Amino acid sequence: MLGYHRIADLTWDPLNLSVGIENFRRQVEYVSRIRQIVSLGELVRLQDAGRPMEKYAALTFDDGYGDFLELACPILREARAPATVFVATGFTGDAFWWEQIVELLDPRNSSDGTLTLDFGEGGSRSFENLDGTEGATLAARNICHQLRAGNQQQISAILEQLRAWAGSRNSTDVCARPLEAGEIESLFAEGLVEIGAHTVSHGCLGEMAPADQQKEIERSRIALESITRGTVSTFSYPNGSYSRETPEIVRR
């Protein structure tokens, strides 16, 4: 099983979420030669039927980036390779907070090499050398790691501070946007792409109470089934985070 986030040619990718377009094309061509590519749901059905797994491969994409539709889908269609896209529904038609952070810290736009952020109960953190790639990369990774639990109040506060530091700066990475509801519906209707749930907020389930986990898991599935008018039966844990209770909540 190959797990992806973004397919795009980027010069600034501090979180290492992207695979280049031609690199991805070569990967799909190679995997197609040595295995049969199936959706994740089909892979599970084949496993349950006792089929040997070494004959198959599944391609999955977390979060639901717009560049999946614009840059990955043409390659998948050409290879007739199905894929599963896990959508974090709280961002549909909006913006990923981590991509906003990456854009604001882009050293190509930075004129101020120092930054201090107040994380509330998490204390203050200072970052330096932000006018260079190494310093900006370290800052982006550290800030996103601090916010990984998905606390919306804390995320909003940090973004406000970052915008004040960065000044007026427009996003140049249009494909960093999330898929819109109509695009998700079209992908599902085409039949090549399986849509899976990925929570609402993309927070760490392992750091949430079971009741909060259930809301995140269930509401993301309900939202996606409302968009696709189909069944959503696959799920991906954001950040790979889960607690002892999470798998059973997902099953239910």
C-alpha positions in Angstrom: 0.0 0.0 0.0 1.4 3.3 -1.1 0.3 6.4 0.9 0.5 9.9 -0.6 -0.6 13.4 0.3 0.1 15.7 -2.6 1.2 15.3 -6.2 2.9 18.6 -7.3 6.2 20.0 -8.4 7.2 22.3 -5.5 10.3 24.2 -4.7 9.1 24.9 -1.1 7.8 21.8 0.6 9.0 21.9 4.3 6.6 19.3 5.5 7.6 16.8 2.7 4.0 16.1 1.7 4.5 16.2 -2.1 5.7 13.8 -4.7 6.7 15.3 -8.1 4.4 14.8 -11.1 6.8 12.7 -13.3 8.1 10.8 -10.2 4.5 9.8 -9.4 3.9 8.8 -13.1 6.9 6.5 -13.0 5.8 5.0 -9.7 2.3 4.3 -11.0 3.7 2.8 -14.2 6.1 0.6 -12.3 3.6 -0.6 -9.7 1.1 -1.4 -12.6 3.7 -3.7 -14.1 4.4 -5.8 -11.0 1.0 -5.8 -9.3 -2.7 -5.2 -9.9 -3.7 -1.8 -8.5 -7.1 -1.9 -6.6 -8.9 0.4 -4.3 -8.4 0.0 -0.5 -12.0 -1.3 -0.1 -11.3 -3.9 -2.8 -8.0 -4.9 -1.2 -9.8 -5.6 2.1 -12.4 -7.7 0.2 -9.7 -9.7 -1.5 -7.9 -10.2 1.8 -11.1 -11.4 3.5 -11.6 -13.8 0.6 -8.2 -15.3 1.3 -6.5 -14.0 -1.8 -2.7 -13.6 -1.7 -1.9 -10.0 -1.0 1.4 -10.0 -2.9 -0.5 -9.8 -6.2 -2.1 -6.4 -5.4 -1.4 -2.8 -4.5 -3.5 0.1 -3.3 -2.8 3.8 -3.7 -4.1 6.1 -1.0 -4.1 9.9 -0.6 -4.7 11.7 2.7 -6.4 15.0 3.3 -8.1 15.6 -0.1 -5.9 18.1 -1.9 -7.0 19.9 -5.0 -3.9 18.7 -6.9 -5.2 15.2 -6.7 -7.9 16.1 -9.1 -5.8 18.4 -11.3 -2.4 16.5 -11.4 -2.8 13.0 -10.1 -6.1 12.0 -11.7 -4.9 12.3 -15.3 -2.1 9.9 -14.5 -4.4 7.4 -12.7 -6.9 7.5 -15.6 -4.2 6.9 -18.2 -3.0 3.8 -16.2 -6.6 2.8 -15.3 -5.4 2.7 -11.7 -8.0 3.2 -8.9 -7.2 5.1 -5.8 -8.6 6.0 -2.4 -8.8 9.6 -1.2 -9.3 10.2 2.5 -11.0 13.6 3.0 -10.8 15.7 6.2 -14.3 17.3 5.8 -13.7 20.4 8.0 -11.6 21.9 5.2 -13.8 21.2 2.2 -13.9 24.4 0.2 -11.8 26.2 2.8 -8.0 25.9 3.5 -5.7 23.6 5.3 -4.2 25.4 8.3 -0.8 23.8 7.9 -0.6 24.9 4.2 -1.4 28.5 5.4 1.5 28.2 7.8 3.8 27.0 5.1 2.8 29.8 2.8 3.3 32.5 5.4 6.7 31.1 6.3 7.9 30.8 2.7 11.5 32.3 2.8 11.2 33.6 -0.7 8.7 36.2 0.6 10.2 36.8 4.1 11.8 40.1 5.0 11.9 39.5 8.7 14.2 36.7 9.9 12.8 36.4 13.4 9.4 35.5 14.9 8.0 34.9 18.3 4.7 33.0 18.7 2.5 32.7 21.8 1.0 29.2 22.0 -1.1 30.0 25.0 -0.7 27.2 27.6 2.0 25.8 25.4 4.2 28.9 26.1 6.0 31.1 23.7 8.5 30.0 21.0 11.0 32.0 19.1 12.2 31.2 15.6 15.2 32.7 13.8 16.8 32.8 10.4 13.4 32.7 8.7 14.8 34.5 5.7 16.7 31.2 4.8 15.3 27.8 3.8 16.8 25.9 6.7 15.4 28.2 9.4 12.0 28.5 7.7 11.7 24.7 7.2 12.6 24.1 10.9 10.0 26.7 12.0 7.2 25.2 9.8 7.8 21.7 11.1 7.9 22.8 14.7 4.8 25.0 14.5 2.8 22.4 12.7 3.9 19.7 15.2 2.8 22.0 18.1 -0.7 22.3 16.5 -1.1 18.7 15.4 -3.8 18.0 18.1 -6.2 20.2 16.0 -7.2 22.7 18.7 -9.0 25.2 16.5 -8.7 28.1 18.9 -5.0 27.7 19.2 -4.6 27.2 15.4 -6.6 30.5 14.8 -4.5 32.4 17.3 -1.2 31.2 15.7 -2.4 32.0 12.2 -3.4 35.5 13.3 0.1 36.1 14.8 1.8 34.7 11.6 -0.3 37.0 9.4 0.6 40.0 11.4 4.3 39.0 11.1 4.1 38.3 7.4 2.1 41.3 6.3 0.0 41.1 3.1 1.0 37.9 1.3 -1.1 36.0 -1.2 -0.9 32.3 -1.8 0.8 31.2 -5.0 0.2 27.5 -4.5 -3.3 27.2 -5.8 -3.3 23.4 -5.7 -2.7 23.4 -2.0 -6.4 24.1 -1.6 -8.7 21.2 -0.4 -11.1 19.6 -2.8 -14.5 21.2 -3.0 -17.8 19.3 -2.4 -18.7 19.3 -6.2 -15.2 17.9 -7.0 -15.5 15.1 -4.4 -19.0 14.2 -5.8 -17.6 14.1 -9.4 -14.6 11.9 -8.3 -16.9 9.5 -6.6 -19.3 9.3 -9.5 -16.5 8.6 -12.0 -15.9 5.3 -10.2 -12.1 5.3 -10.4 -11.7 7.0 -7.0 -13.0 5.6 -3.6 -13.7 8.3 -1.0 -12.8 7.6 2.6 -13.2 9.5 5.8 -10.3 11.3 7.6 -12.1 13.0 10.5 -13.4 16.6 10.5 -10.5 18.6 12.0 -7.6 16.4 11.2 -6.7 16.4 14.9 -4.9 13.5 16.7 -7.5 11.0 17.7 -5.2 9.4 20.2 -5.2 12.7 22.2 -9.0 13.0 22.3 -11.6 11.5 24.7 -13.6 8.6 23.1 -16.8 10.8 22.8 -14.8 13.4 20.9 -13.3 10.8 18.7 -16.7 9.4 17.8 -17.9 12.9 16.7 -14.8 13.4 14.5 -15.1 10.0 12.9 -18.9 9.8 12.5 -19.4 13.4 11.3 -16.8 13.1 8.6 -18.4 9.9 7.3 -21.9 11.5 7.4 -20.7 14.6 5.6 -19.0 12.6 2.8 -22.0 10.4 2.3 -24.1 13.5 2.0 -21.8 14.8 -0.7 -21.3 11.6 -2.6 -24.8 10.1 -2.0 -23.0 6.8 -1.6 -21.4 4.6 1.1 -18.2 5.6 2.8 -16.6 2.5 4.4 -12.9 3.3 4.6 -11.1 5.5 7.1 -7.5 6.8 7.7 -6.2 8.0 11.1 -4.9 11.6 10.8 -1.2 11.8 11.8 -1.4 8.0 12.4 -2.8 8.8 15.8 -5.2 6.6 17.7 -5.9 5.3 21.2 -7.0 1.8 22.4 -10.6 2.7 21.8 -10.3 4.2 18.3 -10.4 1.1 16.1 -13.7 0.0 17.7 -15.2 3.4 17.3 -14.2 3.3 13.6 -15.8 -0.1 13.2 -19.0 1.0 14.8 
